Amino acid sequence: MKFRVLIAQDEDGVFVAQCPDLPGCLSQGRTRAEAEVNITNAIGGYLKSLQQHGEPVPPSISEEIVE
């Protein structure tokens, strides 16, 4: 599955990652790469929790690049 992830560096230099399609799914890292790994793990945990509680899983995104 694919989900859009937003990563921004905060005022302390920490990279904060969030997944807008999964409310409250946030993570962070000291580097951008670390934040990417951490949000990937957070998304996995979030989806597992949804499934365990019988909640619907949001659909995967599909993006196209048009020039």
C-alpha positions in Angstrom: 0.0 0.0 0.0 1.1 3.6 -0.6 0.3 6.6 1.6 1.3 10.2 1.2 3.8 11.3 3.9 4.8 14.8 4.7 8.2 15.5 6.3 9.3 18.8 7.7 12.2 20.0 9.8 11.1 21.7 13.0 12.8 24.7 14.7 15.0 22.3 16.7 16.3 20.5 13.6 14.2 17.3 14.2 12.4 15.9 11.1 8.7 15.4 11.8 6.8 13.0 9.6 3.0 12.6 9.3 0.6 10.7 7.2 -2.4 12.9 6.5 -4.6 9.9 5.5 -4.1 8.3 8.9 -5.2 10.9 11.6 -2.7 11.1 14.4 -0.1 8.9 12.6 3.1 10.9 13.4 6.8 10.1 13.9 10.1 11.9 13.9 13.8 11.4 13.4 17.2 13.1 13.8 17.6 12.8 10.0 15.2 12.7 7.1 16.0 9.1 6.4 15.4 8.2 10.1 12.1 10.0 10.0 11.1 8.0 6.8 11.9 4.7 8.5 10.1 5.7 11.7 6.9 6.8 9.8 6.9 3.6 7.8 6.9 1.6 11.0 4.2 3.9 12.5 2.0 3.4 9.4 2.4 -0.4 9.8 1.4 -0.3 13.4 -1.5 2.0 12.6 -2.9 -0.3 9.9 -2.4 -3.4 12.1 -4.4 -1.6 14.9 -7.2 -0.7 12.5 -7.5 -4.3 11.3 -7.4 -5.7 14.9 -10.3 -3.4 15.8 -12.3 -4.1 12.7 -12.0 -0.6 11.4 -11.8 0.2 7.7 -8.3 0.7 6.2 -8.1 3.8 4.0 -7.4 3.1 0.3 -3.9 3.2 -1.0 -3.1 6.3 -3.1 -2.5 6.2 -6.8 -0.6 9.1 -8.3 0.4 9.9 -11.8 2.8 12.5 -13.0 1.6 14.5 -16.0 3.8 16.8 -18.0 
